[in-house]
Amino acid sequence: MTASNQSTGEDSRNRIRRDYMGKILSRGLLALYLVILIWLVLFKLQYNILSVFNYHHRSLNLNPFAAPLNINGRINFGEMIDNVIIFIPFGLLLNVNFKKIGFLPKFALILVFSLTCELIQFIFAIGATDITDVITNTVGGFLGLELYSLSNKYINNKRLDRVIIFVGPLLLVLLLYYRIHILRLKY
């Protein structure tokens, strides 16, 4: 075996190892994101999760975008925008992890996940069930799916995945900081 053949074989093994590690990291990031998303949506980032079950407030709003008014009598779009932003990574991470699955099944997964979270809130009386949340969550996931597709036209697939995998945890930490420290001041 020549030195060039040996080098090519070693490069191939390193590439396979990098791809495997990237896949593990991306799946781990998706799992971590989903845990945090469930903690955020269902348990409102409470450290004592059992206290949420003592909340016993059940409300159901099936009138889209009938948001509560703020002090000035205007619709408060802040929570709607937050829902969209919080679900964008879901679409991005689904595209990174499940390339062989088409757009519609991924979109349906985002919709079903959002619906399931809202139904769980209603069933266990741990928050307000609102069709607006389902819509804005799904729009956020849709934007993540589309953002990935659009970026993929200009950035190499593997490079885009690496950027999402390595920038994702940083954005997740920033999102949690924003949600815990900044939004606590507003709501």
Z-matrix of the N, CA and C atoms (Angstrom, degrees):
N
C 1 1.447
C 2 1.525 1 108.66
N 3 1.303 2 116.44 1 131.38
C 4 1.454 3 120.02 2 -177.85
C 5 1.523 4 110.38 3 -82.53
N 6 1.330 5 114.51 4 166.20
C 7 1.464 6 120.58 5 -178.60
C 8 1.526 7 110.82 6 -63.38
N 9 1.333 8 117.28 7 -35.51
C 10 1.471 9 119.33 8 -178.82
C 11 1.522 10 110.85 9 -70.93
N 12 1.340 11 118.18 10 -38.35
C 13 1.471 12 120.72 11 176.43
C 14 1.523 13 111.03 12 -64.92
N 15 1.319 14 116.18 13 -39.83
C 16 1.459 15 121.17 14 179.59
C 17 1.534 16 109.81 15 -65.30
N 18 1.321 17 116.82 16 -41.83
C 19 1.465 18 122.04 17 178.77
C 20 1.526 19 110.69 18 -64.08
N 21 1.333 20 116.96 19 -41.89
C 22 1.460 21 121.38 20 179.57
C 23 1.532 22 110.55 21 -63.86
N 24 1.318 23 116.84 22 -42.67
C 25 1.473 24 120.64 23 178.07
C 26 1.517 25 111.70 24 -63.28
N 27 1.334 26 116.71 25 -40.17
C 28 1.466 27 120.89 26 178.88
C 29 1.521 28 110.89 27 -67.66
N 30 1.340 29 116.95 28 -40.79
C 31 1.466 30 120.81 29 177.08
C 32 1.529 31 110.60 30 -61.74
N 33 1.312 32 115.46 31 -40.74
C 34 1.467 33 120.28 32 179.57
C 35 1.531 34 110.97 33 -63.63
N 36 1.321 35 117.22 34 -43.81
C 37 1.473 36 120.84 35 178.42
C 38 1.527 37 110.57 36 -64.13
N 39 1.334 38 117.18 37 -40.93
C 40 1.468 39 120.14 38 178.52
C 41 1.526 40 111.23 39 -63.83
N 42 1.320 41 116.88 40 -39.81
C 43 1.464 42 121.06 41 178.87
C 44 1.528 43 110.32 42 -64.98
N 45 1.318 44 116.62 43 -43.33
C 46 1.468 45 120.67 44 178.48
C 47 1.524 46 109.98 45 -63.15
N 48 1.321 47 117.00 46 -41.83
C 49 1.468 48 121.77 47 178.77
C 50 1.536 49 110.45 48 -62.88
N 51 1.343 50 116.87 49 -44.00
C 52 1.475 51 120.92 50 178.27
C 53 1.523 52 111.05 51 -62.87
N 54 1.337 53 116.62 52 -43.28
C 55 1.464 54 120.06 53 179.01
C 56 1.523 55 110.78 54 -62.83
N 57 1.328 56 116.84 55 -41.39
C 58 1.467 57 121.49 56 179.23
C 59 1.529 58 110.79 57 -64.38
N 60 1.323 59 117.19 58 -44.01
C 61 1.465 60 120.71 59 178.80
C 62 1.531 61 110.72 60 -65.42
N 63 1.327 62 116.55 61 -38.67
C 64 1.456 63 120.46 62 176.95
C 65 1.513 64 111.65 63 -62.43
N 66 1.332 65 115.94 64 -39.75
C 67 1.467 66 120.16 65 178.82
C 68 1.525 67 110.59 66 -66.07
N 69 1.326 68 117.12 67 -41.74
C 70 1.467 69 120.80 68 178.06
C 71 1.534 70 110.40 69 -63.48
N 72 1.338 71 115.98 70 -44.85
C 73 1.467 72 119.98 71 179.11
C 74 1.525 73 111.78 72 -62.81
N 75 1.328 74 116.87 73 -42.42
C 76 1.468 75 119.50 74 -177.93
C 77 1.528 76 111.18 75 -68.22
N 78 1.310 77 117.43 76 -39.17
C 79 1.484 78 119.89 77 177.67
C 80 1.523 79 110.31 78 -68.21
N 81 1.336 80 116.23 79 -39.73
C 82 1.462 81 119.63 80 177.25
C 83 1.521 82 111.72 81 -64.05
N 84 1.332 83 116.34 82 -39.86
C 85 1.464 84 120.41 83 178.08
C 86 1.527 85 110.65 84 -65.68
N 87 1.323 86 117.63 85 -40.32
C 88 1.468 87 121.02 86 176.88
C 89 1.522 88 110.46 87 -62.66
N 90 1.320 89 117.34 88 -44.48
C 91 1.474 90 120.71 89 179.14
C 92 1.530 91 110.41 90 -62.83
N 93 1.331 92 117.06 91 -45.87
C 94 1.465 93 120.63 92 178.77
C 95 1.525 94 110.89 93 -62.13
N 96 1.318 95 116.70 94 -43.19
C 97 1.463 96 120.92 95 178.23
C 98 1.525 97 110.62 96 -59.62
N 99 1.337 98 117.82 97 -45.04
C 100 1.465 99 120.66 98 -179.18
C 101 1.527 100 111.98 99 -65.05
N 102 1.319 101 117.07 100 -38.41
C 103 1.470 102 120.09 101 176.92
C 104 1.532 103 109.92 102 -62.43
N 105 1.322 104 115.71 103 -46.51
C 106 1.472 105 119.54 104 179.94
C 107 1.522 106 110.47 105 -66.50
N 108 1.327 107 117.40 106 -38.49
C 109 1.459 108 120.84 107 178.74
C 110 1.533 109 110.92 108 -63.34
N 111 1.309 110 117.08 109 -43.11
C 112 1.469 111 120.56 110 177.10
C 113 1.526 112 109.67 111 -64.38
N 114 1.314 113 116.67 112 -42.52
C 115 1.470 114 121.14 113 178.33
C 116 1.527 115 109.99 114 -60.68
N 117 1.311 116 115.99 115 -38.92
C 118 1.459 117 121.19 116 -179.16
C 119 1.530 118 111.40 117 -73.01
N 120 1.324 119 117.19 118 -51.36
C 121 1.463 120 121.19 119 -174.06
C 122 1.527 121 111.91 120 -71.63
N 123 1.312 122 116.90 121 -46.73
C 124 1.466 123 119.47 122 -175.55
C 125 1.521 124 113.44 123 -86.60
N 126 1.309 125 116.56 124 -40.09
C 127 1.464 126 119.34 125 -170.86
C 128 1.523 127 113.22 126 -110.16
N 129 1.332 128 116.41 127 6.04
C 130 1.475 129 122.57 128 174.23
C 131 1.525 130 113.09 129 51.92
N 132 1.338 131 116.42 130 35.53
C 133 1.465 132 124.13 131 178.93
C 134 1.524 133 113.16 132 60.42
N 135 1.326 134 117.01 133 27.81
C 136 1.463 135 121.41 134 177.50
C 137 1.525 136 109.29 135 -75.96
N 138 1.310 137 115.95 136 139.04
C 139 1.461 138 119.64 137 176.99
C 140 1.521 139 110.44 138 -79.19
N 141 1.318 140 116.58 139 -31.82
C 142 1.460 141 121.51 140 176.74
C 143 1.523 142 107.16 141 -98.23
N 144 1.319 143 116.28 142 88.61
C 145 1.457 144 121.69 143 -174.26
C 146 1.529 145 111.19 144 -62.29
N 147 1.319 146 117.68 145 -33.74
C 148 1.463 147 119.88 146 -179.70
C 149 1.530 148 112.01 147 -63.68
N 150 1.336 149 117.65 148 -28.08
C 151 1.463 150 119.96 149 178.64
C 152 1.520 151 111.70 150 -65.38
N 153 1.324 152 117.10 151 -25.66
C 154 1.453 153 120.67 152 177.99
C 155 1.527 154 110.17 153 -65.21
N 156 1.325 155 116.83 154 -34.83
C 157 1.457 156 120.46 155 -179.85
C 158 1.531 157 112.22 156 -72.08
N 159 1.317 158 117.65 157 -12.39
C 160 1.460 159 121.27 158 174.90
C 161 1.520 160 111.50 159 -90.18
N 162 1.292 161 117.24 160 1.46
C 163 1.456 162 123.04 161 -176.05
C 164 1.535 163 111.12 162 -66.47
N 165 1.318 164 117.53 163 -47.16
C 166 1.464 165 125.10 164 176.11
C 167 1.517 166 113.43 165 49.78
N 168 1.288 167 115.68 166 50.08
C 169 1.461 168 120.69 167 173.96
C 170 1.516 169 107.00 168 -123.16
N 171 1.300 170 115.69 169 114.97
C 172 1.455 171 119.80 170 -178.96
C 173 1.524 172 108.26 171 -119.20
N 174 1.313 173 115.39 172 121.81
C 175 1.460 174 119.48 173 173.64
C 176 1.516 175 108.31 174 -139.94
N 177 1.304 176 115.09 175 151.13
C 178 1.459 177 121.27 176 -177.44
C 179 1.522 178 108.09 177 -133.37
N 180 1.313 179 116.22 178 120.77
C 181 1.460 180 121.51 179 176.97
C 182 1.523 181 108.43 180 -118.46
N 183 1.312 182 116.14 181 112.17
C 184 1.459 183 121.07 182 177.74
C 185 1.526 184 112.26 183 -103.59
N 186 1.322 185 116.68 184 9.53
C 187 1.461 186 122.43 185 178.14
C 188 1.530 187 107.94 186 -98.28
N 189 1.337 188 117.81 187 104.86
C 190 1.468 189 120.08 188 -175.77
C 191 1.526 190 113.15 189 -59.98
N 192 1.291 191 114.31 190 138.41
C 193 1.464 192 124.15 191 174.79
C 194 1.523 193 113.42 192 59.77
N 195 1.318 194 116.06 193 27.60
C 196 1.461 195 120.60 194 172.85
C 197 1.521 196 106.69 195 -92.80
N 198 1.310 197 114.82 196 63.92
C 199 1.466 198 121.53 197 -175.04
C 200 1.516 199 110.22 198 -76.24
N 201 1.325 200 115.97 199 153.43
C 202 1.465 201 118.86 200 175.45
C 203 1.532 202 110.00 201 -63.94
N 204 1.299 203 114.95 202 148.69
C 205 1.457 204 120.25 203 -179.71
C 206 1.522 205 110.28 204 -84.26
N 207 1.329 206 116.34 205 150.12
C 208 1.465 207 120.49 206 175.88
C 209 1.525 208 109.62 207 -85.60
N 210 1.300 209 117.35 208 -171.19
C 211 1.464 210 122.98 209 -176.01
C 212 1.526 211 111.58 210 -59.63
N 213 1.327 212 117.30 211 -35.35
C 214 1.465 213 121.53 212 -177.50
C 215 1.522 214 113.29 213 -83.61
N 216 1.332 215 117.95 214 3.59
C 217 1.456 216 121.00 215 -179.86
C 218 1.518 217 113.73 216 82.00
N 219 1.322 218 116.71 217 13.95
C 220 1.468 219 121.50 218 178.97
C 221 1.521 220 109.54 219 -105.32
N 222 1.332 221 114.46 220 157.02
C 223 1.465 222 119.26 221 178.13
C 224 1.517 223 109.12 222 -67.11
N 225 1.323 224 116.12 223 135.50
C 226 1.463 225 122.36 224 178.55
C 227 1.532 226 108.19 225 -89.04
N 228 1.323 227 115.74 226 103.94
C 229 1.460 228 120.77 227 -177.43
C 230 1.533 229 112.60 228 -86.09
N 231 1.322 230 117.68 229 -4.72
C 232 1.460 231 121.06 230 -175.48
C 233 1.511 232 113.89 231 -56.28
N 234 1.319 233 117.98 232 -47.87
C 235 1.465 234 120.99 233 -178.39
C 236 1.525 235 111.15 234 -67.67
N 237 1.321 236 116.65 235 -36.12
C 238 1.470 237 119.97 236 178.33
C 239 1.525 238 110.49 237 -64.17
N 240 1.316 239 116.52 238 -44.32
C 241 1.468 240 121.19 239 178.90
C 242 1.529 241 109.90 240 -64.43
N 243 1.336 242 116.71 241 -41.13
C 244 1.463 243 120.50 242 177.91
C 245 1.527 244 111.02 243 -60.00
N 246 1.339 245 117.20 244 -42.32
C 247 1.466 246 120.81 245 179.09
C 248 1.524 247 111.12 246 -61.57
N 249 1.315 248 116.65 247 -42.42
C 250 1.465 249 120.18 248 178.69
C 251 1.529 250 109.49 249 -61.71
N 252 1.319 251 117.13 250 -49.46
C 253 1.467 252 121.77 251 -177.08
C 254 1.525 253 111.59 252 -62.18
N 255 1.316 254 116.51 253 -41.66
C 256 1.462 255 120.96 254 -176.53
C 257 1.531 256 111.54 255 -65.73
N 258 1.333 257 118.40 256 -28.10
C 259 1.463 258 120.52 257 -177.31
C 260 1.530 259 113.87 258 -94.41
N 261 1.313 260 119.26 259 -8.08
C 262 1.468 261 120.79 260 177.94
C 263 1.533 262 111.84 261 -58.23
N 264 1.339 263 119.44 262 -44.36
C 265 1.474 264 118.55 263 179.07
C 266 1.529 265 113.44 264 -61.23
N 267 1.327 266 117.44 265 -26.60
C 268 1.460 267 120.06 266 178.72
C 269 1.530 268 109.78 267 -60.11
N 270 1.329 269 117.02 268 -47.76
C 271 1.462 270 120.54 269 178.24
C 272 1.513 271 112.15 270 -64.04
N 273 1.324 272 116.59 271 -41.83
C 274 1.468 273 120.31 272 178.66
C 275 1.527 274 110.87 273 -60.42
N 276 1.336 275 116.40 274 -49.14
C 277 1.465 276 120.66 275 -176.18
C 278 1.531 277 112.23 276 -69.40
N 279 1.326 278 117.54 277 -31.93
C 280 1.465 279 118.83 278 174.96
C 281 1.528 280 110.24 279 -63.73
N 282 1.330 281 116.75 280 -40.87
C 283 1.467 282 119.66 281 178.41
C 284 1.522 283 112.33 282 -67.19
N 285 1.315 284 117.63 283 -36.75
C 286 1.467 285 120.69 284 178.64
C 287 1.532 286 110.06 285 -66.26
N 288 1.314 287 116.97 286 -40.77
C 289 1.462 288 121.31 287 -172.29
C 290 1.522 289 115.11 288 -88.26
N 291 1.304 290 117.92 289 -27.59
C 292 1.463 291 120.48 290 -173.16
C 293 1.526 292 110.61 291 -129.82
N 294 1.302 293 115.59 292 72.03
C 295 1.459 294 121.83 293 -175.89
C 296 1.529 295 112.53 294 -69.84
N 297 1.310 296 117.86 295 -31.32
C 298 1.461 297 121.01 296 -175.73
C 299 1.523 298 112.86 297 -81.44
N 300 1.314 299 116.18 298 -11.21
C 301 1.464 300 120.35 299 178.94
C 302 1.523 301 107.99 300 -89.64
N 303 1.316 302 116.08 301 137.59
C 304 1.457 303 121.62 302 -177.00
C 305 1.525 304 113.25 303 -72.29
N 306 1.322 305 114.08 304 174.66
C 307 1.459 306 121.38 305 -177.73
C 308 1.530 307 112.11 306 -62.33
N 309 1.331 308 117.73 307 -48.99
C 310 1.464 309 120.73 308 -174.54
C 311 1.531 310 113.99 309 -60.64
N 312 1.333 311 119.28 310 -43.97
C 313 1.471 312 117.51 311 176.83
C 314 1.529 313 112.97 312 -62.58
N 315 1.324 314 117.39 313 -36.81
C 316 1.468 315 120.26 314 177.65
C 317 1.521 316 110.02 315 -66.61
N 318 1.318 317 116.31 316 -44.20
C 319 1.455 318 120.85 317 178.15
C 320 1.536 319 110.48 318 -61.26
N 321 1.340 320 116.12 319 -43.06
C 322 1.469 321 120.61 320 178.33
C 323 1.531 322 110.95 321 -62.51
N 324 1.318 323 117.16 322 -38.30
C 325 1.465 324 120.85 323 177.79
C 326 1.528 325 111.28 324 -61.65
N 327 1.316 326 116.69 325 -42.81
C 328 1.464 327 121.34 326 178.24
C 329 1.527 328 109.74 327 -62.36
N 330 1.326 329 116.74 328 -45.88
C 331 1.461 330 121.31 329 179.56
C 332 1.525 331 111.17 330 -62.21
N 333 1.321 332 117.35 331 -46.92
C 334 1.470 333 121.51 332 -179.58
C 335 1.530 334 110.43 333 -64.55
N 336 1.312 335 118.22 334 -40.32
C 337 1.462 336 121.36 335 177.65
C 338 1.524 337 110.50 336 -59.84
N 339 1.327 338 116.48 337 -46.75
C 340 1.461 339 121.04 338 -179.70
C 341 1.530 340 111.03 339 -63.96
N 342 1.327 341 116.63 340 -45.72
C 343 1.469 342 120.79 341 177.33
C 344 1.526 343 111.40 342 -59.80
N 345 1.321 344 116.27 343 -42.50
C 346 1.461 345 120.95 344 -179.62
C 347 1.524 346 110.89 345 -62.55
N 348 1.317 347 117.12 346 -43.91
C 349 1.468 348 120.32 347 178.19
C 350 1.523 349 111.03 348 -60.45
N 351 1.324 350 116.96 349 -44.08
C 352 1.468 351 120.26 350 -179.76
C 353 1.531 352 111.05 351 -66.22
N 354 1.328 353 117.22 352 -39.84
C 355 1.469 354 119.97 353 178.18
C 356 1.530 355 111.78 354 -65.93
N 357 1.312 356 116.68 355 -39.21
C 358 1.469 357 120.19 356 177.37
C 359 1.522 358 109.95 357 -62.60
N 360 1.336 359 116.64 358 -40.55
C 361 1.465 360 119.44 359 176.99
C 362 1.525 361 110.43 360 -59.91
N 363 1.313 362 116.88 361 -41.62
C 364 1.460 363 120.10 362 -179.04
C 365 1.530 364 111.42 363 -70.04
N 366 1.313 365 116.61 364 -47.42
C 367 1.470 366 121.04 365 -176.68
C 368 1.522 367 111.32 366 -60.66
N 369 1.329 368 117.04 367 -44.78
C 370 1.466 369 120.30 368 -177.18
C 371 1.532 370 113.03 369 -93.48
N 372 1.329 371 116.90 370 5.75
C 373 1.473 372 122.02 371 178.67
C 374 1.529 373 111.35 372 51.88
N 375 1.333 374 114.85 373 50.48
C 376 1.469 375 118.93 374 -179.19
C 377 1.522 376 111.80 375 -115.38
N 378 1.313 377 116.46 376 22.83
C 379 1.454 378 118.58 377 176.57
C 380 1.507 379 111.44 378 160.31
N 381 1.287 380 114.53 379 -176.00
C 382 1.453 381 121.31 380 -178.89
C 383 1.523 382 109.81 381 -90.11
N 384 1.314 383 116.09 382 125.97
C 385 1.450 384 121.74 383 176.44
C 386 1.516 385 107.18 384 -91.63
N 387 1.333 386 115.71 385 122.69
C 388 1.453 387 119.86 386 -171.36
C 389 1.521 388 109.85 387 -138.88
N 390 1.321 389 116.52 388 127.53
C 391 1.461 390 120.98 389 178.64
C 392 1.530 391 111.04 390 -63.08
N 393 1.323 392 116.58 391 -27.98
C 394 1.464 393 120.02 392 177.42
C 395 1.520 394 110.61 393 -62.64
N 396 1.332 395 117.07 394 -38.01
C 397 1.468 396 120.53 395 177.17
C 398 1.527 397 110.88 396 -62.62
N 399 1.331 398 116.12 397 -42.75
C 400 1.468 399 119.61 398 178.93
C 401 1.528 400 109.62 399 -60.76
N 402 1.317 401 116.09 400 -44.87
C 403 1.467 402 120.55 401 -178.28
C 404 1.532 403 110.67 402 -65.10
N 405 1.331 404 117.40 403 -48.98
C 406 1.468 405 119.52 404 -176.84
C 407 1.525 406 111.84 405 -69.21
N 408 1.323 407 117.94 406 -36.62
C 409 1.468 408 120.43 407 175.63
C 410 1.526 409 110.46 408 -61.34
N 411 1.323 410 115.31 409 -44.75
C 412 1.459 411 120.42 410 -178.53
C 413 1.526 412 111.00 411 -67.16
N 414 1.318 413 117.19 412 -38.20
C 415 1.469 414 120.73 413 176.25
C 416 1.530 415 109.84 414 -61.83
N 417 1.332 416 117.18 415 -41.77
C 418 1.463 417 120.49 416 177.67
C 419 1.514 418 111.76 417 -60.69
N 420 1.335 419 117.12 418 -46.42
C 421 1.458 420 120.65 419 177.63
C 422 1.517 421 111.83 420 -62.33
N 423 1.335 422 116.32 421 -41.03
C 424 1.463 423 121.96 422 176.78
C 425 1.526 424 110.51 423 -59.67
N 426 1.331 425 116.32 424 -44.82
C 427 1.468 426 119.88 425 178.63
C 428 1.528 427 111.08 426 -61.79
N 429 1.338 428 117.40 427 -38.31
C 430 1.461 429 120.56 428 176.27
C 431 1.516 430 111.97 429 -62.73
N 432 1.343 431 116.28 430 -43.44
C 433 1.467 432 120.22 431 177.56
C 434 1.533 433 110.73 432 -61.79
N 435 1.318 434 116.32 433 -45.25
C 436 1.462 435 120.55 434 -178.63
C 437 1.524 436 112.29 435 -70.57
N 438 1.314 437 117.04 436 -38.51
C 439 1.469 438 121.04 437 178.22
C 440 1.521 439 110.47 438 -60.07
N 441 1.331 440 116.32 439 -41.38
C 442 1.457 441 120.29 440 177.54
C 443 1.531 442 110.30 441 -63.59
N 444 1.332 443 116.95 442 -47.06
C 445 1.466 444 120.57 443 -178.61
C 446 1.522 445 110.99 444 -61.90
N 447 1.321 446 116.91 445 -43.00
C 448 1.461 447 121.09 446 179.30
C 449 1.528 448 110.86 447 -65.12
N 450 1.325 449 116.98 448 -45.45
C 451 1.467 450 121.09 449 179.36
C 452 1.517 451 111.06 450 -64.04
N 453 1.318 452 116.43 451 -34.39
C 454 1.457 453 121.47 452 -178.30
C 455 1.526 454 111.90 453 -65.47
N 456 1.322 455 117.69 454 -21.19
C 457 1.462 456 120.96 455 176.81
C 458 1.524 457 111.22 456 -72.08
N 459 1.338 458 116.87 457 -25.63
C 460 1.466 459 121.16 458 -174.45
C 461 1.528 460 113.51 459 -112.06
N 462 1.317 461 116.49 460 -17.25
C 463 1.463 462 121.26 461 -176.98
C 464 1.523 463 108.17 462 -124.26
N 465 1.306 464 116.35 463 139.30
C 466 1.449 465 122.55 464 176.41
C 467 1.529 466 109.62 465 -54.02
N 468 1.321 467 116.17 466 139.27
C 469 1.461 468 123.22 467 -176.62
C 470 1.528 469 112.52 468 -53.54
N 471 1.313 470 116.93 469 -49.57
C 472 1.471 471 120.67 470 -178.32
C 473 1.526 472 111.44 471 -67.20
N 474 1.316 473 116.90 472 -39.12
C 475 1.460 474 120.39 473 178.82
C 476 1.531 475 110.33 474 -65.69
N 477 1.323 476 116.91 475 -42.12
C 478 1.465 477 121.21 476 177.94
C 479 1.525 478 110.53 477 -61.38
N 480 1.314 479 116.24 478 -43.77
C 481 1.474 480 120.00 479 177.92
C 482 1.527 481 110.87 480 -60.89
N 483 1.334 482 117.07 481 -43.88
C 484 1.464 483 120.37 482 179.33
C 485 1.517 484 111.54 483 -61.89
N 486 1.323 485 116.57 484 -41.73
C 487 1.463 486 120.11 485 178.91
C 488 1.529 487 109.85 486 -61.36
N 489 1.328 488 117.02 487 -45.64
C 490 1.464 489 120.80 488 -179.60
C 491 1.517 490 110.70 489 -64.58
N 492 1.331 491 116.90 490 -41.48
C 493 1.468 492 120.51 491 -178.52
C 494 1.524 493 111.41 492 -66.37
N 495 1.318 494 117.67 493 -39.50
C 496 1.459 495 119.24 494 -176.05
C 497 1.531 496 113.36 495 -89.46
N 498 1.320 497 117.43 496 -28.26
C 499 1.457 498 120.07 497 177.35
C 500 1.535 499 109.76 498 -85.98
N 501 1.321 500 117.02 499 -25.87
C 502 1.462 501 122.18 500 -178.29
C 503 1.518 502 114.88 501 -53.13
N 504 1.333 503 118.60 502 -50.86
C 505 1.470 504 118.09 503 179.32
C 506 1.525 505 113.25 504 -61.41
N 507 1.324 506 116.93 505 -36.62
C 508 1.458 507 119.94 506 177.39
C 509 1.527 508 110.49 507 -63.66
N 510 1.320 509 116.56 508 -44.80
C 511 1.456 510 120.26 509 178.22
C 512 1.531 511 111.52 510 -65.44
N 513 1.317 512 116.74 511 -34.62
C 514 1.465 513 120.87 512 177.83
C 515 1.524 514 110.69 513 -63.83
N 516 1.319 515 116.34 514 -42.89
C 517 1.470 516 120.69 515 177.81
C 518 1.530 517 109.97 516 -64.36
N 519 1.333 518 116.97 517 -43.57
C 520 1.462 519 120.51 518 178.27
C 521 1.527 520 111.34 519 -62.91
N 522 1.325 521 116.51 520 -40.10
C 523 1.459 522 120.91 521 178.28
C 524 1.524 523 110.90 522 -62.39
N 525 1.324 524 116.21 523 -45.50
C 526 1.466 525 119.84 524 178.60
C 527 1.518 526 111.03 525 -63.50
N 528 1.326 527 117.10 526 -42.25
C 529 1.464 528 120.50 527 177.62
C 530 1.522 529 110.08 528 -60.14
N 531 1.326 530 115.81 529 -46.38
C 532 1.463 531 121.35 530 179.47
C 533 1.527 532 110.32 531 -59.71
N 534 1.323 533 115.28 532 -47.41
C 535 1.474 534 119.90 533 -176.52
C 536 1.526 535 111.25 534 -67.21
N 537 1.316 536 117.86 535 -41.82
C 538 1.462 537 121.15 536 -175.73
C 539 1.521 538 111.53 537 -77.51
N 540 1.318 539 117.78 538 -45.37
C 541 1.466 540 119.86 539 -171.76
C 542 1.534 541 113.65 540 -95.38
N 543 1.301 542 117.58 541 -42.43
C 544 1.464 543 120.23 542 -175.55
C 545 1.523 544 111.00 543 -80.29
N 546 1.329 545 117.26 544 -48.96
C 547 1.458 546 119.15 545 -176.65
C 548 1.525 547 112.94 546 -70.80
N 549 1.316 548 117.37 547 -24.96
C 550 1.474 549 119.16 548 175.60
C 551 1.515 550 109.96 549 -60.91
N 552 1.333 551 116.77 550 -31.60
C 553 1.450 552 120.48 551 179.05
C 554 1.527 553 111.33 552 -72.62
N 555 1.355 554 117.17 553 -33.03
C 556 1.456 555 121.06 554 -176.93
C 557 1.517 556 112.93 555 -83.08
N 558 1.334 557 118.90 556 -38.36
C 559 1.464 558 120.76 557 -172.11
C 560 1.502 559 111.02 558 -101.53
